[in-house]
Amino acid sequence: MISATPFIRQIYLSANTLCLIVGLIMTLLCVFFMDSVQNLHLIYCIFGLIVGALTVFSALVGYRAIKPPKAAWMWLYFALLAILFAIQMYVVIQYEASSIVATTLEEVQSLWKRELVKEGPMADIESRFHCCGLHNSSDYITLNLPLPASCFYTENNAWTNYNEGCLEKVKFAADRASNALSFTGSALAAAQLVALVFSFILTLLYHRRGDYEILS
């Protein structure tokens, strides 16, 4: 068992590196999608951003713990990964990734209903997603409402309006965010689990051999 320590150490370092890479990817994706979903249930992106950043931090702790092996750092690394993994599993069980799409579309439909009462609620969505109305620009025309300024853009020094509806545009952005976050979240959970298992085994092996650097 002791002779397997270098092999286990290599798996530990590989899993830790994977955690670092996926954590960075998740952090960047969440920063990007924070803007694309435009304040529609940003809790998902905020959570992903925090998890990604903490995973990167824990990966750096993992490197610090192994070169040379330090008891306190190894246990800190294990504790950080265990907490992160437990939180992720709880969120995955309690909240389906598909709810990002469903709740986002519900919010757009709610904004459209408010738009019919008073102009303004759809403005930010229309400007950002280059869309007009709920299904298309004729939604305004059918209801004898003027097209708001947010439906227009300049092309060849002339004003023209967007024709595509916001519901489909936002759905596409929400789908993309949901799929990307689900994939990176699954990859991150797998990497964390491998790192968690092998960090624990490695910690026990070092403890058995007394290879920890003595902390002052």
N, C-alpha and C positions, 0 to 999 in steps of 0.2 A: 504493500500500500504506500509506504514511504517513497519507494522508487518511482512512483507515479506522479510525485509532486511537480516535476518540471512540465509534464504533459498537462496536468490540471491547471498549472499556472498559465500555460499558453492559451488554454481554452478560456480561462478567466480574463486574460488580457484581450483576447479576440472579442469576447462578448461585451466587455467594457468599451472597446473601440466602436462596436456596432451601436451600443447605447448612445455613445457620444455623437455619432454620425446621424442616427435617426432622431435623436433629441434636437440636434441643430436643424434638421429638415422640418420637424414638426414646429419648431419655433418660428422659422421663416414662413412656413405655410400659414400659420395662424396670423402672423403680422400682415401677410398679403390678403387673406380672406377677411380680416377685420374690416378692411376698406371695401371689399367687394360685396359683403352682405349688408353693409350700410346700417349699422345700429339695429339690425333685426336679430334679436336673440344672440347678442355678442357673447353671452355667457359661455357658449361652446368654444369659441375662439379664445376667450380669456382663460378658460380652464386648460385648453391645449397649450397655450403659451406658457402658463405657469408650470405645467407638467414637463414640457420640453426644456424650459430653462433649468428646472430642478434636476432633470435627468443629466443635462450637460454638467451641472455642478457636481452631481454625485459621481459622474464618470471621471472628472478631474480629481475628486477625492480618491477614487479607485486607483488612479495612477500614482497618486502620492502615497497611498497605503502600501503599495507593493515594492517600491523602490526607495530604500530597502523596506522589508516588511515591518510594519509598526502595529502593535496590538490595538491601540486606541483608534487608529485610522481605519483598520480593517473592520472593526466592529461598527464604527460610524458609517462606513460604506454599506455594510450589510443592513444596518437599520434604515438608512435613507432609501435603499432599493425596496426593502420590505414595505415601508410606508407608502411609497409611490405606487408600487404594484397593487397593494390592497385598495388604495383609493381608486385607481383605474378600474379594477375589477368591480368595485361597488358602482361606479358610474356606468360602466358597460351594462351591468345587470339592471340597474334602475332606469336608465335612459337609453332608448334605441337611437342609433345614429340617424335613422330615417326621420326622426322627429325634428331634426334641423330643417328639413324641407317642408314638412307639414306646418310647423309653427311659423316659418317664414312666410309661406303662402297665406296663412290666416292673417298675418299682420298686414300684408299687402292689400288683401281684400278689405280689412278694417280701415286702412288708409283711404281706399277708394270710396267707401261709404261716407267717410268724413268729408271727402272731396266734394261729394254731391251736395253737402250742406253748406260748405264754405270753401272757397278756393285756397289751396296752399298745402294740405297734407301730402299730396302726391309729388309736389315740386322737386324735392330732393331726390326721390327715386327716379323720376323721369329724367332729370338732368344727368344723373350718374350712370344710369343704365341705357340712356339714349332710347327711351321708349315714350309712349303716349297713351294714356288711358289704361284700363284694366286688360282688355283683350286687344284693342287697337285704337287708333285715333278716332274712329267713327263712334266710339262710346260717348264722346262729348257731343258730337254732331247729332246723334240719335236723340239725345236728351235736351237738344237745343241750348247747349252750353258752349261758350266760346273756348277755343283751344288756349290753354294757359301759356305763358311765356316759356315755361320749362319744356314745352313740347317742340320748341323751335331751335334751329341752329343755322349758322350761316354756311353757305356753299356757293362758291363763285360770286362772292359779294352780294348774294341774295339770300333772303330768309326762306327757309323751308322747314317743314315739320316732320318729326319722326312718325312712322306709321305703325311699327310693331308695338304690341301691348306689353305692359310691364310685368304681367303675371308670368308669362313664359320666359321672359328675360331673367327675372329674379329666380325663377325655378331652376333655370340652367345654372346660374351662379351657386345656388344653394345645393344642387345636386353635385356639382363639382367640389364644393367645399366638404360636403358630407362624405363623398367617396374618398377624397384625399385624406381627410382626417381619420376615417375608419381604417384605411390601409396603413397609414403611418402609426396609428394607435395600436393596431394588431402587431405590426412589426416591432414596435417599441416594447410592448408587453412580452413578446417572445424573447427578445434580447435581454430584457430585465430579468425574466425568469431564469434563463441560462446563467446570467451573471450572478444572480442571487444564489442559485444552487451551488455553483462552483466557488463562489467567494466563501460560502459557509464551509464547504469541504476543505478548501485551502486554509482557511482560518484554523480549523481543527487540526490539520496536518502540521501547520507551523507551531501551533500550541503544543502538540505532542512532541515535536522535535526540539522545541525551545529555540526556534530560529528568529524570534522577534528581536528587533533592535530594542535594547533597554532604554526606556524613556526616563528622562531626568525630571 
